[in-house]
Amino acid sequence: MRIAMIGTGYVGLVSGACFADFGHQVTCVDKDRNKIAALRRGEIPIFEPGLDALVASNVRAGRLAFSTELAGAVAEAEAVFIAVGTPSRRGDGHADLSYVHAAAREIATALAGFTVVITKSTVPVGTGDEVERLIRLTNPSADVAIASNPEFLREGAAIRDFKFPDRIVVGTSDDRARKVLGDIYRPLSLNQAPLMFTDRRTAELIKYAANAFLATKITFINEMADLSERVGADVQEVARGIGLDNRIGSKFLHAGPGFGGSCFPKDTRALVKIALDNDVQLRIIEAVLAVNDNRKRAMARKVSSAAGGNLRGKTVAVLGLTFKPDTDDMREAPSIALVTGLLDMGATVRAHDPAGMEQARRELPDIEYCDDPYLCARGADALVLVTEWVQFRALDLARLKRELAHPVVVDLRNIYRPKDMAALGFIYESIGRPSEPPK
Ligand SMILES: NC(=O)c1ccc[n+]([C@@H]2O[C@H](COP(=O)([O-])OP(=O)(O)OC[C@H]3O[C@@H](n4cnc5c(N)ncnc54)[C@H](O)[C@@H]3O)[C@@H](O)[C@H]2O)c1
């Protein structure tokens, strides 16, 4: 199968490389000349574990190529995936579909022979209809079918998620498109991945409903964490106690500083807007958004109170900036609101992240960046752990304590044990768990 992947970002590059690895012939297209030039030199523009080796081996095998020329790649392809960004539209929170629409128009002019155009980007219900309208308007004689195939991969585990998905959702009522997508994903049937066919609008809604449900689960346990702190319970035990119930499940029940990232915030906002446009109010999702926004900023107050209630003139060390470990993605990371809050309270902030510092500099230009966690801690009045990179789990805590001017640690991911931290003499605060006085 010959595939053109339009948009070579986190989703397009991983999907393109995995499809090539299945044996398909893939051209990944992007408007960003620097990105394509880097990929052609063998450099991977994002941090995603395993992606460099996967890209290199498929380029070597002649199955994966990169181009800025959409027309050539589309003309040769039997399937064209749209994997461009759909960020929040500035001002109103709707999904910004300008990149999807522009890609659809450009694809339309280049189509040759029967082609399936598939939206992989996360798009509001009805976008497939609009893509179809734009394509037929631009090129009335094109032999084309339009499908939806939302992507569920997680950054940091993207290749595994793509190759061993819980399910693949394909939305189309066109038999030829079903056959093409069935052929593209056939190699995954060996991994027993259920291929679910449905109509296009349902497929589009499934993606938003999935993200909104997961965001709700996180927010639910975050509120239970707040309550646990007040009543002297341990939210991790609460999560375990409810998660062992199969109807609930244990995943996504980790209390923390609030969800961020490239998908949950923008997709929950967009879903609320999609519903309002259709005269439906999604009160639960509205509450999730409001609770989560307040929470990120509240984390700065938590740090301030652990450090004695006043941060003016104090230095806070921040470990972890990306919205989760194993990615360099800073989009809507909780660290942004937290650090901004700390700066607003008069603190000096120093930070370290294993992969995200380059991207972070654009979001947070007014802080100092350190090359290692101990340097970051040196002389600081408090340390706050924001992203649970595995490196931070294995820190030499006694050394960390020696580096700090005051042994205050606020652990927003509950990666250390209160008992151990107290024994080491830390003033230790975590999320939704009782603190122990330092020994
Ligand atoms: N990042 C994730 O974890 C994830 C997971 C599931 C779904 N999604 C969805 O997938 C979509 C893409 O997300 P992403 O994180 O990969 O975005 P991204 O910003 O990393 O990549 C998008 C790429 O598309 C390119 N582009 C834009 N318009 C183009 C055009 N007309 N022609 C060619 N290239 C064009 C951009 O230059 C950019 O490189 C979004 O809708 C997102 O919601 C993302």
The ligand as an SDF file (V2000), in Angstrom:
LIG
                    3D

 44 48  0  0  0  0  0  0  0  0999 V2000
    0.4530   14.3740   20.1530 N   0  0  0  0  0  0  0  0  0  0  0  0
   -0.3160   13.3680   20.5320 C   0  0  0  0  0  0  0  0  0  0  0  0
    0.0040   12.6680   21.4900 O   0  0  0  0  0  0  0  0  0  0  0  0
   -1.5980   13.0670   19.8060 C   0  0  0  0  0  0  0  0  0  0  0  0
   -2.2620   11.8560   20.0720 C   0  0  0  0  0  0  0  0  0  0  0  0
   -3.4340   11.5700   19.3940 C   0  0  0  0  0  0  0  0  0  0  0  0
   -3.9480   12.4840   18.4830 C   0  0  0  0  0  0  0  0  0  0  0  0
   -3.3000   13.6740   18.2640 N   0  0  0  0  0  0  0  0  0  0  0  0
   -3.8570   14.5890   17.2640 C   0  0  0  0  0  0  0  0  0  0  0  0
   -3.0840   14.4660   16.0750 O   0  0  0  0  0  0  0  0  0  0  0  0
   -2.9970   15.7470   15.4190 C   0  0  0  0  0  0  0  0  0  0  0  0
   -1.5350   16.1110   15.2160 C   0  0  0  0  0  0  0  0  0  0  0  0
   -0.9380   16.2780   16.4860 O   0  0  0  0  0  0  0  0  0  0  0  0
    0.6400   16.4000   16.6760 P   0  0  0  0  0  0  0  0  0  0  0  0
    0.9040   16.3970   18.1200 O   0  0  0  0  0  0  0  0  0  0  0  0
    1.2990   15.3900   15.8000 O   0  0  0  0  0  0  0  0  0  0  0  0
    0.8840   17.8640   16.0600 O   0  0  0  0  0  0  0  0  0  0  0  0
    2.2750   18.5610   15.6570 P   0  0  0  0  0  0  0  0  0  0  0  0
    2.0600   20.0050   15.8280 O   0  0  0  0  0  0  0  0  0  0  0  0
    3.4120   17.8640   16.3500 O   0  0  0  0  0  0  0  0  0  0  0  0
    2.4310   18.2200   14.0930 O   0  0  0  0  0  0  0  0  0  0  0  0
    1.6290   18.7560   13.0830 C   0  0  0  0  0  0  0  0  0  0  0  0
    2.5130   18.9440   11.8510 C   0  0  0  0  0  0  0  0  0  0  0  0
    1.6880   19.2550   10.7250 O   0  0  0  0  0  0  0  0  0  0  0  0
    2.4130   20.1500    9.8830 C   0  0  0  0  0  0  0  0  0  0  0  0
    1.4680   20.7880    8.9440 N   0  0  0  0  0  0  0  0  0  0  0  0
    0.4960   21.6820    9.2120 C   0  0  0  0  0  0  0  0  0  0  0  0
   -0.1930   21.9810    8.0820 N   0  0  0  0  0  0  0  0  0  0  0  0
    0.3630   21.2480    7.0860 C   0  0  0  0  0  0  0  0  0  0  0  0
    0.0670   21.1020    5.6920 C   0  0  0  0  0  0  0  0  0  0  0  0
   -0.9340   21.7630    5.1020 N   0  0  0  0  0  0  0  0  0  0  0  0
    0.8410   20.2700    4.9780 N   0  0  0  0  0  0  0  0  0  0  0  0
    1.8510   19.5830    5.5580 C   0  0  0  0  0  0  0  0  0  0  0  0
    2.1530   19.6760    6.8710 N   0  0  0  0  0  0  0  0  0  0  0  0
    1.4130   20.4910    7.6260 C   0  0  0  0  0  0  0  0  0  0  0  0
    3.1040   21.0720   10.8560 C   0  0  0  0  0  0  0  0  0  0  0  0
    4.1930   21.7310   10.2620 O   0  0  0  0  0  0  0  0  0  0  0  0
    3.5190   20.0840   11.9630 C   0  0  0  0  0  0  0  0  0  0  0  0
    4.8270   19.5830   11.7430 O   0  0  0  0  0  0  0  0  0  0  0  0
   -3.7810   16.7170   16.2980 C   0  0  0  0  0  0  0  0  0  0  0  0
   -5.0910   16.8090   15.8100 O   0  0  0  0  0  0  0  0  0  0  0  0
   -3.7730   16.0410   17.6510 C   0  0  0  0  0  0  0  0  0  0  0  0
   -4.8770   16.4190   18.4390 O   0  0  0  0  0  0  0  0  0  0  0  0
   -2.1300   13.9630   18.8890 C   0  0  0  0  0  0  0  0  0  0  0  0
  1  2  1  0
  2  3  2  0
  2  4  1  0
  4  5  1  0
  4 44  2  0
  5  6  2  0
  6  7  1  0
  7  8  2  0
  8  9  1  0
  8 44  1  0
  9 10  1  0
  9 42  1  0
 10 11  1  0
 11 12  1  0
 11 40  1  0
 12 13  1  0
 13 14  1  0
 14 15  2  0
 14 16  1  0
 14 17  1  0
 17 18  1  0
 18 19  2  0
 18 20  1  0
 18 21  1  0
 21 22  1  0
 22 23  1  0
 23 24  1  0
 23 38  1  0
 24 25  1  0
 25 26  1  0
 25 36  1  0
 26 27  1  0
 26 35  1  0
 27 28  2  0
 28 29  1  0
 29 30  1  0
 29 35  2  0
 30 31  1  0
 30 32  2  0
 32 33  1  0
 33 34  2  0
 34 35  1  0
 36 37  1  0
 36 38  1  0
 38 39  1  0
 40 41  1  0
 40 42  1  0
 42 43  1  0
M  CHG  2   8   1  16  -1
M  END
$$$$
